[in-house]
Amino acid sequence: MENRQATEAFGALAQETRLAAFRLLVQAGPGGLTAGGVAAALGVPASTLSHHLAHLERAGLLRSWRVQRNVHYATDYEGTRRLLAFLMEDCCQGRPEICAGLAAPAETAAACGPGCRD
């Protein structure tokens, strides 16, 4: 991941509604939620939320797909993993064991199925 891509991803997360949506979709797992489900869970109008979800998708943190009239969103785990790897790639002055546990939550989330919870 390049600095520009990381900056875009961090910028997308640097807003309260987008951060809440991202965290909700991480919890939802690979099956994700409909846009309406995210809006209801966060108490945000659908028209406002669609802008925020599109911002997260452009940043490579979400993916979307349509099923009939509903748009579904889910975490793009590969994009999220690239962002975390970017942060940790030069970790600890050549002593990666110091920060080895930091990757565990991302790996657990990626393996998590629909409806999975901690």
Secondary structure, DSSP 8 states (H G I E B T S, - for coil): --HHHHHHHHHHHSSHHHHHHHHHHHHH-TT-EEHHHHHHHHT--HHHHHHHHHHHHHTTSEEEEEETTEEEEEE-HHHHHHHHHHHHTTGGGG-GGGGGGGGHHHHHHHH--TT---
